[in-house]
Amino acid sequence: MLWICCSRSKRRANAMPQDDKALLSRLQTGQVELVIIGGVCGLMHGVPLVTRDLDICCSFTKENLRRLESAVSDLHPVHRLTANKLPLQLTDELCSRLKNLYLRTNLGTLDCLSEVAGIGGYAQALERSITYHLSYGDFRILSIDALIAAKEAVGRERDREAVRYLRAIKERNGQQRE
């Protein structure tokens, strides 16, 4: 069983708890085209580091963004990086301009990216992904090699730490290069 949580010591008192299972279930039910990336993907590969959000790379077509909006609409999604925490309200014009969506919902933080550093856009992320089975559905996640490439491209300290774990996991499992 995969347990995904957030660190209480780093959360603000008014922050919502992170429920990645519920978020992923909604996105799957809503038929959102996505690949799980970031810390949750690392957890799925066996990295024992805490993550505080759900990062996905998804198709930024108008249709897919509308499916995403519908999947989270009753969770009071807001643009978490805007000063006024504006509610998510997509228009055709906005859909054509968006590159990323950084949302806060009643189920936690959801970061939606159109591109992954070191990988490319959604098509490249999908190409470099594998199927991962959870009790509540099958999901596409970045392969271990793709996740290493993405984390190396970003290069933050926590990413470098995750890369150390990913390389050790890969070596332990005797995994071959993509």
N, C-alpha and C positions, 0 to 999 in steps of 0.2 A: 504494500500500500504506500502511496506517495502522500506525504504530509507536507503541505506548503503553508508557511505561516510568516508572520512578521515579528520583528524584535520589539518587545514591549518597551525596552529601555530607549529605543530610538524614535518611537511613535510619540506624536503630540497627544495631549490628553483628549483633544476633540477629534482626532483622526478616526476614520472608520476602520473596522477590522478588515483584513484582506481575506476574501473567500474566492480563491482562484478556481476551485472546483465549480462553484456556482456560476462564475463568470464564463468559464470555458463551456459549461453545459448550455448556457444561454446562446453563446456565439455559435455553437454547433447546431443547436435547434434552429437558430436563425439562418443557417447555411452560409455563414460568413467564411469567405475564402481566406485562410490564414495559415501561418507557420509560427509555432511557438519558438521564441528566441530568448536570449537573456538568462537571468538567474533561474527562472522556472525550468527552462530547457536544461540548464546545468544540473539542477536537482534531479531531473529525469534521467540524466546520465550518471548520477551518483555523487555529484559534488555536494559536500556537506556544509554549504554556506547559506545563510538566511537571506531571503529576498523580500522586498517590501512592495513589490508591484508585479503585474503581469505584463510582459512585453511581447508583442506579436508583430510580425511583418504581414501585412495584408495587401490585397489588391485594392488600389485606390480608384477603382472605377466608380462611377456614380451609383451603379446598381449595388455593388458590394458595400459602399459606404452607407447607403440607405438601409441595407440589411443589418449592418452593424448598429446604426442608429435605432432601428426598430427593436433589436435584441436587448438594448440597454435603456430604452426610453422610459420605462417605469422605475428606473433606479436613480432618477434625478441626476443624470450625468452633467458635469460642468467641465469647462476647459480649465484645468487646474493651474496652468501657467499664465492665465490672464489675471490682471489685477482685480477685476470685478467678479471673477469666477462665473463667467457667462455660461448660461445653459447651452447644451448641445442642440443646435437647431440648424440642420443642414439645408442649404438651398442648392440648386443646380450650379449657380455661379460659384459658390463656396466649394462645392465638390470638385470643380475643375481646377481650383487653386491650391487645394490642400496637399501637403506632403507628409504631414504627421498630425496625429491627434493625441493629446495628452489629457486624459480624462480622470476625474475622480467620480466615483459612483457610490451608491449605498453598499456595494459589495467590495469596494476597494478601488485601487488605482489600476487603470488600464492604459498602457502606452501603445499606440498603434503607429507603426512606421511603414513608410512606403519603400524604404531602402535600409539595408543592413550594412554597416561599415565592414569592409573587407570581403563582402559577398556580392552585393548589388541589390537590384530591385526584387519585387515579389517573385517574379519568374525564376530568378537565379536562386533565391532562398528555397523555393519549392523544389527546384532541381537538386539542391544539395541537402534535402531533408529526408527523414526516414519516418515511417509510421510508428507511433508509440501507443500502446494499448493501456487504457485506464479502465477501471470498472464502469465508468460512465461514458465511455466512447473511445474511438480511435482518433488520434490527432497527429498532425505532421509537426515534427520538431527538427531543428537543425541537426545534422549528423555531428558526431563528436569533432571531426576535422573541421567542419564548417564553423562550429561554435568556437573552436580554438582560433581560427582565422578572424572571426568577428571580434572576439575579445582582445586579440593581439592588435587589431586595427584601432580599437578604442584606446587601449593602453592605460586605463586608470589602475590604481593600485589594486582595487578589488577585482578587476578583470585579470590582472597578472596573477593574483592569488588563485582565481578560478582556473586559469590556464595550467598552473602547476598541478592542481588536482586532476584536471582533464587529461593531461599527459600521463600522470600516474595511473589513472583508470584505464586509459587506452593501452598502456604498457602491460598492466596486470591482465587485461582481457585479451592481449595479443592481437589487437585489432589492426587490420591493414589500412593503409592510406586509401582515400576515396579514389 
